[in-house]
C-alpha cells in the first residue's frame, strides 16, 4: 500500500515525500472512513483529497465556497493529467453545452474531481444526475463555513448533510478546515453527522513568524512607511478595514516611493487580476488590501503582513498573518491597535441579531485580549486554537514583542477586589466607563439618579489614576472575572470566577503599561519600539526650550507656536529649510513662515555640530486628496454655514469633522468659527476658557476635561481650542 501511495504521489504531483499528516489522512480516506482534517493554511490540505480522488474509481465531489479557488485548483489538477476532463467545476457560470460536457465526462468515468458550490447542490437536476453515478467521497473544504462561530459563516453550508443524504447513503465525508477553535470543530462534526470521524489535527504553530503589536497613533502612516523602507525590496501585504482607507494608504505609499497597489472588492475584475499578477510577478512590492485579498494567493515569500486596523477575530488574524513566510523564511506580522478601532467594530455590529452580536462581541474581546496581553502572543494564539505551547521548549518561543521586551507586572489583588466589590454592590448596572467613575468618585447624571454617589464605597479608588482602573478592568474582562452583558449594551457583570474571587481573593498579577489608552491621539508615539526611528531626546529638549522662550516673547502659551507632536517630528526628521519644515506633522506653510525661522536655524546648527546624517526620505509626503476637503471646509465656514451641515454634506461624523478643522488650524490657517461658538458658550464661559488656554502648559483636551471636572464636554473644548489657536497663533 505504502509504495502505491508514494508512487501515486510521485506520478501525479512529482513529490517524493508526504508533508506532516498527509499520508495518514489519505489512508483514512482510501479506507472509506469519515475523516476530519484540521490543518493551517499552507499545510497542504488540498492534496489530502486530490490524491485519493485520483487513485479511486468514481468521482469525488468537493464543496468549496469560493469560485476563484475552484478554478485555480481545477487548472492545477488538469496540469497533472493529460485528460482535460479529469477535473471540472459545476456552478452557475456554466452554459448548457458546458454542463452537458461535464455530465458526459463524469458518466464516462473520466472526471475524478468535481468542484461545486453548495448552492449548485440544491438544484434537483444535478442531485438526480449525481445519484446515478459512482461517487467516491464528498470533501467539504473550508468546513468552518458551517459554524456560526467560524469567521466566515455561510448559511447554505448548514444543509450540506441533508444534501449528501439525497445523493447517496453511505458516501464517506471528508471535512477540511484551517480553523481550529474547539467550538467550531464540535459544530462541524455535529452538522455533517460524522461524530465518528477519524480526526487529524496538525499543529498551528508557525515558528518562523514574529508577532508584534504597536499602538496606533496619528502617525500610523509614517510608521508603516518607515517599516516598509526598512524592508526594502521585500514583498508584503497591508490590510485595512475599509476600501476608502485602502485607496488612501496605497496613494500615500506610492507618493513616498514605495511600489504599492490597492486591492478590494470595489475594483473591477480586470484591475484586481492585474494587481494580483503584478504582486505575484514582483513588479510591485506591497499590496494594500481589504480582507478580500489573499484567498487562494499562494506567494511563498511574503515577508511581512501589516494590519493597519485590527481584525474582527483571532481566526481572521491567524489566517491573514499566515500569508507571511510560507516558505519557512522570515515573516514579520505587525498590527496597529487602538481601542477606538474595537469600539468602531462594535458599532458595526449593533444592527445585527442579538445572537450574532453575542458571538461577534465574544470574538472581539479575544482580539482585545490578544492585543493587550503581556504573555507570549504565540502561546495566546495556540491556546485559542486548543493547543498547548511551552515557550522554553516550543519552536519560535521567543518570536514576539512580549517575549523580547517583557512587561513589568505588579500585584493587584486588593484593586481587583475593589472593582469586583463595586460591581457587586451596585448590582451590576453600570458600563465600564461609569464603573471607573464610581471607583474614582466622579458623579454624573446616571450615577446620581441611582444615588450611588451617596454610598460609602463611592470614590474608594480615587488615589489611583483612572487609566489604571481602566486597564485593570480590561484585564479582568480578559481573565474572565468580569463579563460584558450584550443584552444590556455592555453593562459589566460578575462571572462565577469573579464571585469565587470575592469570597476567596488570590494573587492577581496585573501587567503594566499595555494600556493603549483612548487618548493616544494626542500623544503621538513615534515607533520607538521595534528598532525604528527614535526621537532625538537632546534636540527635543533644545526645541522645547526655544519654544518656551519664543512663547514668552510673544506672550502666548508654548503650544500655540508648535504642538508637542510637531516638535517630536522635527527631532526625527531634522528639517533645515522652511520648505522641509512645512512638511512636518501639523506645521504647514503658514506656521512655518510665521514661527519657523528660529527653529530651522537651531536644527541646522545642531545637525552640523553633531555630524548627524539626515534621513532625506523621512519626510512623509502627503497626497493632495485632502486639500479639496480642506478648501471646502474653509469656504463653507466663511459662509457661516452650521458646522453639522458642513459635516453631514461630506458624510462625516462631528468628531471626524472637528479633527479636520483642527488639522487646518494647527497647520497655520485661520478659521473663524465665532458664529457657532456663540451658540454653544456664553460670554463668561468663553472668557473662562480663554484664560485657561492662555495659562495652560498643554492644550491636551483630556487635561482640560479634568481641570473643569466635566463642566465642558469634549466637543465644546475642542471647538473652543480651534477658535483659540486660530486667533492667538495664526
C-alpha positions in Angstrom: 0.0 0.0 0.0 2.7 2.4 1.1 4.6 2.0 -2.1 1.4 2.6 -4.1 0.8 5.8 -2.3 4.3 7.1 -2.8 4.2 6.0 -6.5 0.9 7.9 -7.0 2.3 11.0 -5.2 5.3 11.0 -7.5 3.3 10.3 -10.6 0.7 13.0 -10.1 2.4 15.7 -8.1 6.1 15.0 -8.5 6.8 14.9 -4.7 8.8 12.1 -3.2 7.7 12.7 0.4 4.4 13.5 2.1 4.1 16.5 4.4 3.1 16.1 8.1 -0.1 14.2 8.5 -0.9 13.9 4.7 -0.2 10.2 4.4 -2.3 9.2 7.5 -5.2 11.3 6.2 -5.1 9.8 2.7 -5.0 6.2 4.1 -8.1 7.0 6.2 -9.9 8.3 3.1 -8.9 5.3 1.0 -10.3 3.0 3.7 -13.7 4.7 3.2 -13.7 6.3 6.7 -15.3 9.7 7.6 -12.3 11.9 8.1 -11.9 15.3 9.7 -8.7 17.3 8.9 -7.6 20.4 10.7 -4.6 22.0 9.1 -3.4 25.5 9.0 -3.5 27.3 5.6 -0.5 26.3 3.6 -0.2 23.0 5.3 -1.1 21.0 2.1 -4.8 20.4 2.8 -5.9 20.1 -0.9 -3.5 17.2 -1.6 -5.3 15.2 1.1 -8.4 14.8 -1.1 -6.9 15.3 -4.5 -4.6 12.3 -4.4 -7.2 9.7 -3.1 -9.7 11.0 -5.7 -7.2 10.4 -8.5 -6.5 6.9 -7.1 -10.1 5.7 -6.7 -12.8 4.8 -9.1 -15.8 7.1 -9.4 -15.9 10.9 -8.9 -15.1 12.8 -5.7 -17.3 15.9 -5.1 -15.5 18.9 -3.5 -17.7 21.6 -2.0 -15.9 24.9 -1.9 -17.2 28.4 -1.1 -15.0 30.3 -3.5 -15.3 30.2 -7.2 -11.8 31.6 -7.8 -10.3 28.9 -5.6 -12.1 26.2 -7.5 -10.9 27.5 -10.8 -7.3 27.6 -9.6 -7.5 24.0 -8.3 -9.1 22.7 -11.5 -6.4 24.2 -13.5 -3.7 22.7 -11.3 -5.2 19.2 -11.5 -5.6 19.4 -15.3 -2.0 20.2 -15.3 -1.0 16.9 -13.8 -3.1 14.8 -16.2 -3.3 14.5 -20.0 -7.1 14.4 -19.7 -8.7 17.8 -19.6 -11.9 16.3 -18.2 -10.1 15.0 -15.1 -11.4 17.9 -13.0 -14.5 20.1 -13.6 -16.3 22.9 -11.9 -20.1 22.8 -11.7 -21.6 26.2 -10.9 -23.8 29.0 -12.1 -21.1 30.3 -14.5 -21.6 27.4 -17.0 -23.8 27.4 -20.1 -25.9 24.4 -21.2 -23.3 23.0 -23.5 -20.7 23.1 -20.8 -23.0 21.4 -18.3 -23.6 18.7 -20.9 -19.9 18.1 -21.3 -19.3 17.9 -17.6 -22.0 15.2 -17.2 -20.7 13.2 -20.2 -17.1 13.2 -18.7 -18.5 12.0 -15.3 -20.6 9.3 -16.8 -17.6 8.0 -18.8 -15.5 7.8 -15.7 -13.0 10.5 -16.9 -13.7 13.0 -14.2 -12.2 12.3 -10.8 -12.8 15.7 -9.1 -15.9 17.7 -9.4 -15.8 21.1 -7.7 -19.2 22.5 -6.7 -20.6 25.5 -4.8 -23.1 24.4 -2.1 -25.8 26.3 -3.9 -25.4 24.1 -7.0 -26.1 21.0 -5.0 -29.6 22.2 -4.2 -30.6 22.0 -7.9 -32.8 19.0 -8.5 -31.4 18.2 -11.9 -27.9 18.0 -10.5 -28.9 15.8 -7.5 -30.8 13.4 -9.8 -27.7 13.1 -12.0 -25.2 12.6 -9.2 -27.4 9.9 -7.8 -27.0 7.9 -11.0 -23.1 7.9 -11.0 -20.5 6.5 -8.6 -19.4 9.0 -6.0 -16.1 8.0 -4.3 -16.4 10.5 -1.4 -17.6 14.1 -0.6 -15.0 16.6 0.5 -16.2 19.7 2.3 -13.4 22.3 2.0 -13.4 25.3 4.4 -15.8 23.4 6.6 -15.8 26.2 9.2 -18.3 27.9 7.0 -20.8 25.6 8.6 -20.4 27.1 12.0 -21.6 30.5 13.0 -18.7 30.6 15.4 -16.4 30.4 12.4 -15.3 33.7 11.0 -16.8 33.0 7.7 -20.3 31.7 8.2 -22.3 30.7 5.1 -25.9 29.7 5.8 -26.1 27.4 2.7 -23.4 25.2 4.3 -25.8 24.4 7.0 -27.9 22.0 5.0 -25.0 20.1 3.4 -25.8 17.0 5.4 -29.3 16.6 4.1 -28.0 17.2 0.5 -25.3 14.5 0.9 -28.1 12.1 2.1 -30.1 12.9 -1.0 -27.2 11.9 -3.3 -26.4 8.6 -1.6 -26.5 7.0 1.8 -23.1 5.8 2.7 -20.8 8.3 1.0 -17.7 8.9 3.1 -17.4 12.5 4.1 -14.1 14.4 4.5 -14.3 17.8 6.3 -11.3 20.1 6.0 -10.7 23.4 7.8 -8.0 25.7 8.8 -9.8 26.9 11.8 -9.3 25.0 15.0 -11.3 26.6 17.8 -12.7 23.7 19.7 -16.2 25.2 19.5 -16.1 25.3 15.7 -14.8 21.7 15.5 -17.7 20.4 17.5 -20.1 22.3 15.3 -18.6 20.8 12.1 -18.7 17.2 13.3 -22.3 17.5 14.6 -23.5 19.3 11.5 -22.0 16.9 9.0 -23.3 14.0 11.1 -19.8 12.5 11.3 -19.1 12.3 15.0 -17.3 9.0 14.4 -14.8 10.6 12.1 -11.0 10.0 12.3 -9.7 13.4 13.3 -6.3 14.6 12.3 -5.0 17.8 13.7 -1.8 19.4 12.6 0.0 22.0 14.8 -1.0 25.6 14.3 2.4 26.9 15.3 4.2 28.8 12.6 7.6 29.1 14.3 9.1 31.5 11.7 6.5 34.3 12.2 7.3 37.2 14.5 4.2 38.8 16.1 4.3 42.4 17.1 1.6 44.9 18.2 2.1 48.7 18.2 -0.1 51.4 19.5 -2.0 53.1 16.7 -1.5 56.8 16.7 -2.0 59.7 14.2 1.4 58.8 12.8 0.5 55.3 11.7 1.1 56.1 8.0 4.6 57.3 8.5 5.3 54.4 10.8 4.2 52.0 8.1 6.3 53.8 5.5 9.3 53.6 7.8 8.8 49.9 8.4 8.4 49.1 4.6 11.5 51.2 3.8 13.5 49.2 6.4 12.4 46.0 4.4 13.2 47.5 1.0 12.6 45.2 -1.9 10.7 42.6 0.1 7.1 41.6 -0.6 4.4 42.4 1.9 0.6 42.9 2.4 -1.0 45.7 4.4 -4.6 45.0 5.5 -7.1 47.8 6.1 -10.8 47.5 7.1 -12.4 49.9 4.6 -12.0 50.4 0.9 -11.5 54.1 1.3 -8.6 53.6 3.7 -7.0 51.1 1.2 -7.1 53.6 -1.5 -5.7 56.4 0.6 -2.9 54.4 2.1 -1.9 52.9 -1.3 -1.7 56.5 -2.6 0.5 57.7 0.4 2.8 54.7 -0.1 3.2 55.5 -3.8 3.9 59.2 -3.2 6.6 58.1 -0.8 8.4 56.0 -3.4 7.0 52.5 -2.4 5.8 50.3 -5.2 2.3 49.6 -3.9 -1.2 48.9 -5.4 -4.7 48.8 -3.9 -6.8 45.7 -3.9 -10.5 45.5 -2.8 -13.8 44.2 -4.0 -14.8 47.6 -5.4 -12.2 47.5 -8.1 -13.3 45.9 -11.4 -12.3 42.3 -12.0 -9.7 43.2 -14.6 -7.9 45.6 -12.3 -8.0 43.2 -9.4 -6.5 40.4 -11.6 -3.8 42.7 -12.9 -2.8 44.0 -9.4 -2.7 40.4 -8.2 -0.4 39.4 -11.1 1.9 42.4 -10.5 2.3 41.2 -6.9 3.0 37.6 -7.9 5.4 38.7 -10.7 7.1 41.1 -8.3 6.5 44.2 -10.4 5.3 45.7 -7.1 6.4 45.1 -3.5 3.3 45.8 -1.5 -0.4 45.2 -1.8 -2.7 47.4 0.3 -5.9 45.4 0.6 -9.1 44.6 2.4 -9.5 41.0 3.5 -10.9 40.2 0.0 -7.3 39.7 -0.9 -5.3 36.6 -0.2 -7.9 33.9 -0.6 -6.0 31.5 -2.7 -2.9 33.6 -3.1 0.0 31.4 -2.8 3.1 33.6 -2.8 5.6 31.8 -0.6 7.9 34.7 0.0 5.6 37.4 1.6 8.0 38.8 4.2 5.6 41.0 6.2 1.9 41.4 6.9 0.8 44.6 8.4 -2.7 45.2 9.9 -3.5 48.9 9.8 -6.7 48.0 11.5 -7.1 45.2 14.0 -9.2 42.3 12.6 -12.5 41.1 13.9 -11.4 37.8 15.3 -8.2 35.9 16.2 -9.1 33.5 13.4 -9.0 36.2 10.8 -5.8 37.5 12.3 -4.3 34.0 12.1 -5.4 33.5 8.5 -4.2 36.8 7.4 -0.8 36.7 9.2 -0.5 33.1 7.9 0.2 34.5 4.4 3.6 35.6 5.6 6.7 33.3 5.3 5.0 30.3 3.7 8.5 29.2 2.6 9.7 28.9 6.1 11.8 32.1 5.8 11.3 35.4 7.7 7.7 36.6 8.3 7.1 39.8 10.4 3.4 40.3 11.5 2.8 43.8 12.7 -0.6 45.0 13.8 -1.6 48.5 15.0 -4.0 48.6 17.8 -6.1 51.3 19.4 -9.2 50.7 21.5 -11.1 53.1 19.3 -11.0 50.6 16.4 -12.6 48.0 18.6 -15.4 50.4 19.5 -15.9 51.1 15.8 -16.3 47.4 15.1 -18.7 47.1 18.0 -20.8 49.9 16.4 -20.9 48.0 13.1 -22.5 45.1 14.9 -25.3 46.9 16.6 -27.8 46.4 13.9 -27.4 42.6 13.8 -29.5 39.9 15.6 -28.6 39.5 19.2 -27.2 36.0 18.8 -24.8 37.2 16.2 -23.9 40.2 18.3 -23.0 38.0 21.2 -20.7 35.9 19.1 -19.2 39.0 17.5 -18.5 40.6 20.8 -17.0 37.4 22.2 -14.7 37.2 19.2 -13.7 40.9 19.6 -13.0 40.5 23.3 -10.5 37.8 22.4 -8.8 40.2 20.0 -8.6 42.9 22.7 -7.1 40.3 25.0 -4.6 39.4 22.4 -3.5 43.0 21.7 -3.2 43.9 25.4 -1.9 40.6 26.7 1.6 40.6 28.1 2.1 36.8 27.8 3.7 35.3 24.7 1.5 36.1 21.7 2.2 32.7 20.2 1.1 30.9 23.3 -2.1 33.0 23.3 -2.9 32.2 19.7 -2.2 28.5 20.1 -4.2 28.4 23.4 -7.1 29.9 21.5 -6.9 27.1 19.0 -6.9 24.5 21.8 -3.1 23.7 21.6 -0.7 23.8 24.5 2.6 25.6 24.0 5.7 25.8 26.1 7.8 28.9 25.4 11.0 27.2 26.6 10.8 24.1 24.5 8.4 25.0 21.7 9.7 26.2 18.4 9.7 30.0 17.9 9.1 30.6 21.6 10.8 34.0 21.7 9.4 35.3 18.4 7.1 38.1 19.6 7.4 41.5 21.1 6.2 40.5 24.6 8.9 37.8 24.9 11.6 40.0 23.5 10.6 43.0 25.7 8.8 41.6 28.7 6.4 44.0 30.5 6.6 44.7 34.2 3.9 43.1 36.4 2.6 44.1 39.8 0.4 42.6 42.4 -3.2 43.9 42.1 -5.1 41.6 44.4 -6.6 44.4 46.5 -7.5 46.6 43.5 -9.2 43.6 41.8 -11.2 43.1 45.0 -12.3 46.8 44.8 -13.6 46.5 41.2 -15.4 43.3 41.8 -16.9 44.6 45.0 -18.2 47.8 43.4 -19.8 45.7 40.6 -21.4 43.5 43.2 -22.6 46.4 45.4 -24.1 48.4 42.6 -26.0 45.3 41.4 -24.1 45.3 38.1 -26.0 48.2 36.5 -23.0 50.2 35.1 -21.0 50.0 31.9 -17.2 50.2 32.1 -16.9 53.9 31.9 -19.4 54.6 34.7 -17.9 51.8 36.8 -14.5 53.5 36.7 -16.2 56.9 37.5 -17.8 55.4 40.7 -14.4 54.0 41.8 -12.6 57.3 41.3 -15.5 59.2 42.7 -16.8 61.2 39.7 -20.5 61.6 39.6 -22.7 62.1 36.5 -26.5 62.2 35.9 -26.8 58.4 35.7 -24.8 57.7 38.9 -26.7 60.5 40.6 -30.1 59.0 39.7 -29.2 55.7 41.3 -27.9 57.6 44.3 -24.6 55.7 44.0 -22.7 58.8 44.9 -24.1 58.6 48.4 -22.8 55.2 49.0 -19.8 54.6 51.3 -17.7 52.9 48.5 -18.1 55.9 46.1 -14.6 57.2 45.3 -12.9 54.3 47.1 -10.1 54.2 44.5 -9.6 57.9 43.9 -6.0 57.9 44.9 -5.1 55.9 41.8 -5.4 57.2 38.3 -8.4 56.3 36.2 -6.2 54.9 33.4 -5.0 52.2 35.8 -8.6 51.2 36.7 -9.5 51.1 33.0 -6.6 48.9 32.2 -7.3 46.6 35.2 -11.0 46.4 34.2 -10.0 45.3 30.7 -7.5 42.7 32.1 -10.3 41.4 34.4 -12.6 41.0 31.3 -9.8 39.1 29.6 -9.1 37.0 32.6 -12.8 36.1 32.8 -13.6 37.6 36.2 -15.9 40.1 34.7 -18.1 39.9 31.5 -19.9 42.5 29.4 -23.5 41.8 29.0 -24.6 42.1 25.4 -28.3 42.2 26.0 -28.0 45.4 28.0 -25.4 47.0 25.8 -22.2 46.4 27.6 -23.2 46.5 31.3 -20.4 44.8 33.3 -21.3 41.8 35.4 -19.5 39.3 37.7 -18.8 35.9 36.3 -18.8 32.8 38.5 -14.9 33.1 38.7 -15.4 36.7 39.8 -17.8 35.7 42.6 -15.3 33.0 43.7 -12.5 35.5 43.8 -14.6 37.8 46.0 -15.1 35.0 48.5 -11.5 34.0 48.4 -9.1 36.6 46.9 -6.0 35.1 45.4 -3.0 36.8 43.8 -3.7 38.7 40.5 -0.6 40.0 38.6 -1.5 43.0 36.5 0.7 43.9 33.6 1.8 47.4 33.5 1.9 49.6 30.5 -0.1 47.8 27.9 -2.8 50.4 28.1 -3.1 51.7 24.6 -5.2 54.4 26.1 -8.1 56.0 24.3 -6.3 59.3 24.4 -3.4 58.2 22.3 -4.5 60.6 19.7 -3.0 63.4 21.5 0.3 61.9 22.3 2.0 60.7 19.2 4.2 57.7 19.8 6.9 57.5 17.2 7.7 53.9 16.7 10.4 53.8 19.2 9.7 50.1 19.7 10.9 47.7 17.1 14.2 49.3 16.1 12.6 52.1 14.0 13.5 55.7 14.3 13.6 57.3 17.7 13.1 60.9 18.6 16.4 62.7 19.3 15.9 63.5 23.0 18.7 66.1 23.2 17.3 68.0 20.3 13.8 67.7 21.7 14.9 69.4 24.9 16.5 72.3 22.9 13.5 72.7 20.7 11.2 72.9 23.8 13.5 75.5 25.4 13.4 77.6 22.2 9.6 77.3 22.1 9.3 78.4 25.7 11.5 81.5 25.2 9.7 82.5 22.0 6.4 82.0 23.6 7.4 84.3 26.5 8.5 87.0 24.0 5.2 86.8 22.2 3.1 86.4 25.3 1.4 83.2 24.2 1.3 79.7 25.6 4.1 77.4 24.1 1.7 75.1 22.3 0.4 78.0 20.3 3.7 78.1 18.4 4.1 74.3 17.7 2.5 71.4 19.4 4.5 68.6 21.0 3.9 66.1 18.2 5.3 68.7 15.8 8.5 69.1 17.9 8.8 65.3 18.1 8.6 65.1 14.3 11.3 67.8 14.0 13.5 65.8 16.3 13.0 62.9 14.0 13.3 64.4 10.6 15.8 67.3 11.2 14.2 69.9 8.8 16.7 72.6 7.9 14.7 74.7 5.5 11.2 76.3 5.8 10.1 74.2 3.0 11.0 71.0 4.8 9.5 72.3 8.0 6.1 72.8 6.3 6.1 69.0 5.7 6.4 68.3 9.4 3.4 66.9 11.2 0.9 69.6 12.0 3.0 72.6 10.7 2.0 73.6 7.2 3.3 76.7 5.3 1.6 79.4 7.3 3.0 78.2 10.6 6.5 77.6 9.1 6.7 81.1 7.8 5.4 82.7 11.0 7.4 80.8 13.6 9.8 78.5 11.8 12.9 80.6 11.2 14.5 80.2 14.7 13.7 76.5 14.7 15.3 75.6 11.4 18.4 77.6 12.3 18.7 75.8 15.6 18.2 72.4 13.9 20.8 73.2 11.1 23.4 74.2 13.7 22.6 71.1 15.8 23.0 68.8 12.7 26.3 70.4 11.8 27.7 70.3 15.4 26.8 66.7 15.9 27.6 65.3 12.4 24.0 64.0 12.0 23.1 62.1 8.9 19.7 63.5 7.9 17.1 61.0 6.7 16.2 62.6 3.4 13.4 60.2 2.8 11.8 60.6 6.2 9.7 63.5 5.2 6.4 61.7 4.7 4.7 63.4 1.8 1.0 63.6 1.9 -1.3 63.1 -1.1 -3.2 66.1 -2.2 -6.5 64.3 -1.8 -7.3 66.1 1.4 -6.8 69.5 0.0 -10.1 69.6 -1.7 -11.8 68.8 1.5 -9.9 71.5 3.4 -10.8 74.0 0.8 -14.5 73.0 1.1 -14.4 73.4 4.8 -12.7 76.8 4.8 -15.2 78.2 2.2 -18.2 77.0 4.0 -17.1 78.3 7.3 -16.5 81.6 5.7 -20.2 81.5 4.5 -21.1 80.8 8.2 -22.9 77.6 7.5 -23.8 75.5 10.6 -21.0 73.0 11.3 -23.2 69.9 11.4 -24.5 70.8 7.9 -21.0 71.0 6.5 -20.1 67.7 8.2 -23.1 65.8 7.1 -22.7 67.1 3.5 -19.4 65.3 3.4 -20.9 62.3 5.2 -18.6 62.9 8.3 -19.3 62.3 12.0 -18.9 65.5 14.0 -15.8 64.2 15.8 -14.1 63.4 12.4 -15.1 66.9 11.1 -13.6 68.6 14.2 -10.4 66.6 13.5 -10.3 68.1 10.0 -10.8 71.6 11.3 -8.0 71.1 13.9 -5.7 70.0 11.2 -6.4 73.2 9.2 -5.9 75.5 12.2 -2.9 73.7 13.6 -1.1 74.0 10.4 -1.5 77.8 10.4 -4.7 78.7 8.6 -7.3 80.9 10.3 -10.9 79.6 10.7 -13.4 82.0 12.2 -16.0 79.8 13.9 -17.2 82.5 16.3 -20.7 82.2 14.9 -21.1 78.7 16.2 -19.1 79.2 19.5 -21.5 82.0 20.4 -24.3 79.5 20.1 -22.9 76.9 22.5 -20.9 79.0 25.0 -21.9 82.3 26.7 -19.5 85.2 27.2 -18.4 84.2 30.7 -17.7 80.6 29.6 -15.7 81.9 26.6 -13.7 84.1 28.9 -13.0 81.3 31.4 -11.8 79.0 28.6 -9.7 81.8 27.0 -7.9 82.4 30.3 -7.4 78.7 30.8 -5.7 78.1 27.5 -3.6 81.2 27.9 -2.2 79.9 31.2 -2.1 76.2 30.3 1.0 74.2 29.9 -0.5 71.9 27.4 -3.5 72.1 25.0 -4.5 68.4 25.6 -8.2 68.1 25.9 -8.0 65.3 28.4 -6.2 67.6 30.8 -8.8 70.4 30.2 -11.7 68.0 30.9 -10.1 67.0 34.2 -9.4 70.6 35.1 -13.0 71.7 34.6 -14.2 68.5 36.1 -16.8 67.7 33.4 -18.3 71.3 33.1 -17.5 71.2 29.4 -17.7 68.2 27.2 -15.0 67.1 24.7 -16.7 68.8 21.7 -17.1 72.2 23.4 -13.5 72.2 24.4 -12.2 71.1 21.0 -14.2 73.7 19.3 -13.0 76.5 21.6 -9.4 75.3 21.2 -9.9 75.8 17.4 -11.1 79.3 18.0 -8.2 80.0 20.4 -5.4 78.7 18.2 -6.9 80.4 15.2 -6.9 83.8 17.0 -3.8 83.6 19.1 -1.5 81.5 16.9 -2.3 82.1 13.3 
